[in-house]
Amino acid sequence: MKDSTHKTASNNAEITIALAGNPNAGKTTLFNALTGLRQKVANYPGVTVEKKEGVWKISNHTFRVIDLPGLYSLDAASLDEKIALDVLKGKTKDLPRPDLIVVVVDSTNLERNLYLAIQILEMGMPMVIALTMTDEAEKNNLKIDLESLSESLGVPVVATPKGHGIDELSKAILKALQSSPQIPAALINAQSENTKIFERYKFINDLVQRAVSTPDQKKQQRLTDKIDKVLTHRFWGLTILGIIILVLFHSIFYWAAVPMELLENIFGTFGEFVRSQMPEGMLADLMVDGVIAGVGAVLVFLPQILLLFFFISILEDTGYMARAAFLMDKIMSKFGLHGKAFLPLISSFACAIPGIMATRTIENPRDRLTTILIAPFMSCSARLPVYTLMIAAFFADQLIFGFLSLGAFLMLLMYLLGILVALLVASTLKKTLLKAPPPPFIMELPPYRLPSFRNVLQNMFLRAWLFVKRAGTTILLISIILWALAYFPRYENKNMELSETEKASEQIKHSYAGRLGHLIEPVIQPLGFDWQIGIALISSFAAREVFVSTLSIIYNVGKDANEENPTLIEAIRSAKKEDGTPVWTPLTALTLMVFYALAIQCMSTVAVVRRETNSWKWTFLMIAYMTLLAYLAAFLTYQIGSFLLHFVRTA
């Protein structure tokens, strides 16, 4: 019987439709075709699983479309399956029970896909089956009798290749809302659960035999099988994967450089324009240095976000992503990681933010959370200015073994340090807080397909907008707080001969940030750091590269000085403490590099982790253990280094 709460097509009220289907069945393509840009993404209450919904308007009807997580059955063995079942039963908070289910079925894998359709049919809810990939089925000489399928199942069956057939789908939905599905007798009489499972498969097998005619399998060797012999090969597969990752890494790191620089210039110019239009004072400083600089700190990452999700969408649409996960799973599983963690971690070398967002391809919540918590250990591009400045000041033009650049060696060492610590932390997390057996690798290898560029572009821009919306508010708030720490209390220097740079230096020394630098000096002294370095550590929480500009203000070099500025390098070399000893030594520089290789030191990353985990608990845990590890590693580096230097001098 049809539930009395379901609306009919004659109602003016919004009709709720849920899309259900197996992974890789074409559900996302259909969802995008129905809703276009009228989508919103949030998380289901209390979990990190995404809830995607949108609005589909056709004729005089408005449909609220809910895209359920991809699942193979309703047996609720995984979190995704439990969420889908709760939505279908109307047990999800702030979400009405669907009035109709559109079950998305891959025409090239009818037997497997129809099992979920049969389970939903048994619930007695109005439903329509949307057959995707029918164009591919035709290419493989598969002939599907839609009328026979519809008659046997008792529900409308519509072909929707590549998101087409929307008019036919809407007519089928309006018709289905007027009647209740009739469950086939063969599925009603089963007594036990085991018998029911057997009867479902028997029913599906008989149905496919009647409704589908298949070609001679001996004459048909699928192109997918031929390509997989190369792309999943233990040697050639990994080689090709390495090349693809290299291109991906190169694009995020280098291709995004020009638009990122352009965005920086736009926000810089806009800030100068706003300052010129406002009277001098606190409000102008807040707008320019707090609000505009804070928003700019977020939007400057947009080119990387767009490029990352452009490539990820193409790799997923073509079917290659599943092969990459398959290839890497054996290596990653030794540290408790899923094969799909490989791409997010690689992406994090460019920036941890898109890397963390890329973990959405990992279905298991614990595997995804583990990957999120270790992604910031990858040495991102924002750490490079710190590394470059320290190497230029103390390790430039030095060789080891007579031919290897010491600077290049130290740079490589920082990257390797982050990778090693990330793997050790992942292994520890999976044995303690996120304890779980080694993740089983059960993944369908879908056939290769040409990507839908409409789907790719839509997914790319949707993710970019989510990044701005989700991270922007938190980052803006922290930016204003950091601005206030450096701005207050105001220090009035009566020496009229000081330059603007010197005045800025005096202000930051006497600000709350300066006081915090003095406050934490006893804590950072065992690392070889003084209060001035402490100020730079605090300010660099806005973004790691801010460390360089903060030092240039402290040492009266100029706010816009960069890591290659010879004046700043010389200022660092000649900086003295109150007792006349050098502030910086090669050991101090190495210690600082080790600290930055492991410390979180980036509010943008913190904001995205909070949004992606939907939890402050895990966010604070990540900040705590990364800071602790960074401190311990830096402490050991400085103390052991000091001991060895003392031993060498006295030997």
N, C-alpha and C positions, 0 to 999 in steps of 0.2 A: 504494500500500500504506500501511496505517496504521502510523505509527512505533511501535515496540515500547515506547517509553518512556511512551506515553500510558496513563493510568489508565483503568479501566472503572468503570461505575456500581456494581459490586459491591465495589470496593475501599473500605476504611474511610479511606484516606488522603485528604488534602485535594486537591480537584480544582481545577486552575488554568484559569480562563477569561479570555480577552482580548476586550474590546469594541473593534471597529474600525469606522470609518465616516467619511464626509465631514464637514467642518465644517457646522454647522447642520442635521444630519440627525436630531437628537433623541437623540444618544448620552448626553449628560449627564443628561437626564431619565430615561432608562432605567437608567443607572448609579445614580442617586439612588433610584430605585424599588426596585432590587435590594438595595442595600447600606444604605439609610437613613442612620443616623448612625454606622454601623460603617465609617467611612472613615478613611484617613490619607493625607497628602500629603507627599511629599518631592521631591527632585530626582533625576533619573537621574545616575549617577556621572559627574562631570567636566563636566556641562553645566547650564544654567539651566532646561532644560525640565522641567516638573513631571511627577512620576510619581504618579498617583492610583490607589489600590487600596482594596478593601474586602472585607468578608466577607458572603456570601449563604448563609443557612441555610434549607434546605427539606427536609421529611421527615427522613430520616436522613443527609442529605448536607450537607457543608460545601464551598462553592465559594469559592475565592479569585479575586476579580474584578479584573482589571487594565484600566483605562481608557486605551487608547492615544491618543496625540495625534491630533487630527483631520487627515485626509490624503485626498488624491484618488486616489493610486496608490502602488504599491510600487516605483516607479522610482528612489527614493532621491535625488531632486534636492535636497531640503531636509533640514535637520537633523531635523525631525519625522518625515519619511519614513524616514530612516536609522535612527532610534531604533525606530520601529515595526517595521521589517524585522528589526532585531537582536533585538527581543523575540520576534517570531514564530519566529526561527531558534534561539532559546535562547542567544544570544551576549551577553546582558546580565548583568553581575555581580550576584550575590545574587538572581537572578530566574530561576525554572525556565522551561523552554519550555512554553508553554500546552498543555493537553490538548485544548482545543477553542476555536474562534473563533466569537464571535457577531458577525456582520457587520450593522451597523445601516444600514438602507436607507430613505431618504425615499420614500414612496409617490408623492409628487407630482413626483418627479424620478428616476424609475426608470432611464432610460437612462444618466444620468451616474453615479448611485450604484452601478449594477450592475457598472461597470468594475472597481472595487476588489474587489467580491465575486468576480468571475471570476478576478482575479489570485490571490486567496487560495485559491480553489477549485483552481487549478492547482498549488498547493503540496502538495496531497494530504492536508491536515490535516482532522480532523473539524470540521465547521462547521454553524452554524444561521444562517438569515437572519431578522432581526427587522425586520418592516416597521413603520415609524413613520408618523405623519401619515395613517393610513388614514381617519380621520374627515374630514380635510380633502379627501382624494381623493374621498370620497363626496359631499361638498358640491359639488365641481367635476364631479360626474357621471362620475368615473373608476371603472370597475368592474374590479377586479383578481381574476383567478382564481388563488387561492393554490395549489390542487392542480396546476394547469398549470405554474406557476412551479416548484413543488417537483419535479415529475416531470421537467421539462426540465433543471433544474440538478442533480438527484440529491441534494439536501440538503433537510432540513425548512425550511419557510417559515412563520413565525408572525406574526400581526398583533399589534402592541403599541402601540395608540394611547394617547398621554399616559401612558405607563408602565404601562398595564393589560395584561392577557393574560399575567401572570407565571406562572400555573399551567400554561398551555399551553406557554409557553417552557421551563419546567423539564422537562416531559415530553419535549419535542422534544430537549432537551440530553441527557437520560438515554438516549434512544433513539439519538442520534447517536454517543454514546460507545461504543456496541456495534458500530458498523460503520464502514467507510471510505467516503468519498465517491467516486463514480464520475465521473471527468472526461469530459465529453461529447467524442465522437470529433472533432467539428469543431474543437475546441481543441487536439487532440493532434497533428494532422498538419502544422501550420505548420512550415516549415523555417527561415525567417529571422525576426528580430525584427520587421521591418516587416510581414511577412506575418502574424505572430502578432497584432500590434496590429489589423490590418485584420480578421482572422478574429474577434477578440473583439468588435469593434463590429458586425460582420455578425451574429454569434450573438446579441448583445443586441438588435439591431433586430428580428430574426426572433422572438425570444422575446417581446418587448413586443407585437409585432403579434398574436401568438397569445393572450397571457394578459391583455391590457388592451384594453378598449373605451373609446374616448374620445368626448366629445360633439362636436357641430359647432362648430369653432373660431370661425366667424363669429358664432355666437350667444353666445359666452362671452368677455366682456371682463372680465378679472380685476380685482378690487377693488384689488389691489396696484398695477397699472399706473395706475389713476386717482389713487391717493394719491401715487404717485411723481411725477406731473406737478407736484404742489405741493411735496412735501418734498425733491425733488432739484433744484428750480428754482434758477437761479443767484442770484436775489434773494430770493424768498420762502423758499426752502430755508434760506439762511443766516440770514434773519430769525428763522424758527422755531427753528433751532438755537441762535441767540443767546438766545432766551427760555428754552429748555429748560436751557441751561447756566446762565443766571441763576438759575433755580429751584434747580438742583442746587447751585450755589455758595452761594446763600442758605441752603439747608437745612443744608449742612455747616457753614456759618459761624455761623448764628443758631439754627437749631432744635436744634443739639447743645449750645448754650451752657448751657441749664438742667440737662440730665443731667450735663454735664461739671462744672458747679459743684457739683452734688449729690455726685458722686463725690469731688471735692476735699474737700468737707465731711465725707464719710464717712471718708475716710482720715485727715483731720485729727483728727476725733473719736476714731477708733480709735487713732491715735498717742497722743493725750492719755490715753486709757484705759490703754493698755499702759504708758505712763510712770508713771501713778498706781499701777499694780499691781507695779511693779518698784522695787527700791532704786536710789537715785540712783547714777550712775556710768557708766563707759564702756559696759557692756553695754546699759544702757537707751538711751543715746544712739545706739549702733549700731543697735539694733532700730528705734527711732523715726525717727532722722534718716537712717539708711543704708538699712535693709531696707524698712520701711513706706513711707518717702518715695520710694524707688526703684521699688517696685512701683506705687505710686500714680502716679508719673510716666508709667508705661506705660498703666495702665488708664484714665487720664483721657481718653485718645484713643479709647476704645472707641465712644462714641456717634458720632464722626465716621466711624470704620471701618464701623460697622453701616449708617449712612445712605448712605455712598458705595456700598457693595456692594449695598444694596437698590436704589438707582437704576440702577446698572450692570447688575444682573441683569434688571431690568425692561426696560431699553433693549435688551439683548441678546436677551431672550426675544421681544420684540415685533418684532425685526428692524430697529429704528431705528438701532442702533449702526453697522451697515454703511453706512447712508446718511450718518451724521455723518462717518464716515471718508472716504467718497467726496467729500463737500462740501469737507472741509478739506485733502484730499491735495494739491491744486494749490498751495495757499499753503505748506503745511509742506514740500513736496518741494524748494522753492527753497533751504531750509536743510539739506537732506539728511535730513529727518525724514519719517516715515510719517504718513499721515492719522490713524491711530489714536493718535498721540502727543498729539493735541489734548486729549482728555478727561483723561488723567493730569496734564498740565501745568496745566490749569484747576483740577483738584482740589487740586493742590499749593498753591494760594493759601490754602486753608483749612489744610492741613497736608501736608507733603511725604511723610509716612508712608503715608497712604491713596493719595496720588498715585503713589508708587513701586509700591505693590502693584497699582494699576490698570493698570500696564504689561503685566500678564499677558495682556491682550487682543491684544498685538502679537506676531505669530507669529515674525517674523524676529529671531534673536538679536542681531544687530548694531544693528538699529533699536531694539529694546527696551533694550539696554544704553546706547545713546546717550541715550534718553529718561530712563532712570534717573539718568544722570550729570549731567543738567542740571535735573532736577526741583527740587532744593533751591534753585535760584536764584530760584524764584518766592517772593515775599514772603508767608510764611505768617502765620497769626494770632499765633503766638508772638513775631514780631518787632514787633507793634504796640505792646506795652508800652514797648519801647525807643524807638520812634519817638515815641510819645505823650509820654513823659517829657521827651525832648529838645526837642520842639516846645513843650510847656507851659512849660519852663524858659526858653527863649530866643526863641521865635518866636510866642508867643501874641498875639492881638489886633493883629497886623500885617497890612497890606494891600499888595498890589502892583497897580499900575495903578489904584489908588484903589478897587477893588471886590473883587479876588480875595484870598482868605485865603492868607497866606504859608504857614501850617501845612498847609493842604489841598494847596497846590501842591507843597510838599516831600514830603508823603506820596505823592502821585501820582508824583512824580519817582523815589522809591525803587522803586515798583512797576515803572515803565517801565525803570529801570536794570537790574533783575533780568531782565526779559523780553529786553531787548536783548543783554545779556551771554550769556544762555542760548542765544539763537539763533546768536550768533557762535561760541560754544564748540561747539555742535552742528555747525555748518558746518565748523569746524576738525577736529573729531574724525572726521567722515565723509570728510575729505580726507587724514587722516594715520593715526592708530592704528586707526580703524575704517573704513578706506578700503573703499569699495564703490561700484558704480555707483548712480545715483539709483534708489531702490526702485521697482520696477514696481508699478503699482496694478492687481492682478488680484484682484477680489473678487466673490464671488457676492452678489447682493442677494436675500436670502431673502424669501418672502412674509410679509406681516404676520400676526402671530398674537397671540391673547390670552396673556399670560404665565401660566405655571403658578406660582401663589403658593407652593405647597409647595416647588417647585424654587427659587424666589427666596429664601424664608426659610431653606431648608437651606443654600444657597450663602452667604447672608449670615452665618449663625452659624458655618459652617465656616471662613470667612475670618477672622472675629473670633477664633476659637479659635487659628487658625494664627498670627495676629498676636501674641497673648499668649504662645504657646509659643515662637515663633521669636525674638521680640525681647526677651522678658522676661529670659532668663538673662543676656544680654550687658549689658542696661541695668542690671540689678541689680548686676552685678559693677562696672560703671563708677561707679554710685551710691556703692557702698561705698568705692571708691578715692577719689572726690572728698570723701566724708565724712571719710575718714582724713586727707587733705591739710589739711582745715580744722580737724581735731580735735587733731592732734599737731604738735609737742610741746605738752603742756599748759602754759599760762602762768598762774602763780599771782600775782594782783595783790593786794597787801596793803592796798590802799586800800578799807576797808570801806564807804565812803560811795558807791561807784560803784553805779549801777543795773545790773539784769541786762542791759539793752541795751548799756550802756557796757562791761560785762565781756565780752560777746560780741564787741564791736568790738575790744577789746584782744586777745582770743584769736585772732581771724582775722588781725590784724596780725602776730602773732608765730608763727603757724602755718607749716607747710610751704607752704601756699598763699600766705601773705604773703611768705615768702622767695622763692617763685617769681615773685611780683609784682615784687620788687626785682630778681630775676635778669633778667627780661625787659624791665625798664625801659629799658635802653639800646637795645633793639630797637624798642620802641614809642614812644620819645621823638620820633623824626622825624614821628610821626603826631599829636603834641601830647598824648600820653597819659602819665600818671605811673604809679607803682607801684600806687596805689590802684585806678586804672582797670584796671591789669593783673590785680589780684586778681579783679575783677568779670568780666573776660574769661575767666579760667581757670574760675571757678565756673559761668559761664553755659554751659559745655560740657555740663552736665547738662541744661539747657533754656535757650533764649534769654531767657525772661522772668525767670530767676533773677538776671539782671544787675540788675534793679531792687531785689530784696530784698537782694542783696549790698551794693549802695550804701547802702541804708537801715541796714544793720548797721555799715558802715564809718563813716557819718556820724552814728551814735547816734540814729537816728530810730525804729528798731524793726523787727523782722524782718518784720512783717506789713504794713508800709507799701506802698502801691501807687503806680502811676505818676502818679496824680492828687492825691497827698497834698501839700498846700501846704507842710508842714514839710520834706519831702524836697526839693521844688523849691527852697525857699529855702536849704536846706543845700548843694545843688549850686551855686547861684549864688554863695554866700559862701565856698565851700571855697578854701583857700589852700595853696600849696606852701610849703616851708621857707624860700624866699627872699621870701615875701610876695606873689608874683604869683598870679593866679587859676588854679586847676586847670582850670576850665571857662570857655570862651568860646563865643559862637555858632559860631565856626569849628570848635572842638573838637567841639561837639555835632553839626554837620553831618558832620564827618569820621567820627564814631562811627556815625552813621546809614548812611553809605556803606559802612563796614566791615561792619556787620551785614546790610546788604542782600545782600552777596556771600559772606560767610563761612559755613562749614558750621555751627559752633557748636551742635550738637544731637546728643547721643549716641544718642537714639532713631532719628534718621535714619541715623546711621552703622551702627547695629545692623541696621536693615532693609535697607540697601544691601548689607551683607555677606551677609545671608541670601538676598536676591533674586538677587544676582550669583553666589553660591556661590564668592566669590573675595575674599581680602584684598588681592590686587594691585590690583584695580579700586577697592576701597574706599579704600585708602591713596592711590591716584592722585587720586581725587576730593577727599579731604581736602587733599592737597598743592596741587592747582591752584586750588581754591576759596580756600584760605587765602592763596596767593600773589596771586591776583587781587584779593582783598579788601584785602590789604596795599598792593599797588601803587595801587589806586584811592584808598584812604584817604591814602596818601603824596602822590599828585598833588593830591588835594583840599586837604590841609593846606598843602603847600608852595606851590602856585599861589595859594591863598587868602591865605597870609601875604605873598607877594610883592605881590599886588594891594592888600592893605590897607596895606602899607608904602609902595607907590607913591602911593596916594591921600593918605596922611598927609603925605608929603613934597612932594606936587605943589603 
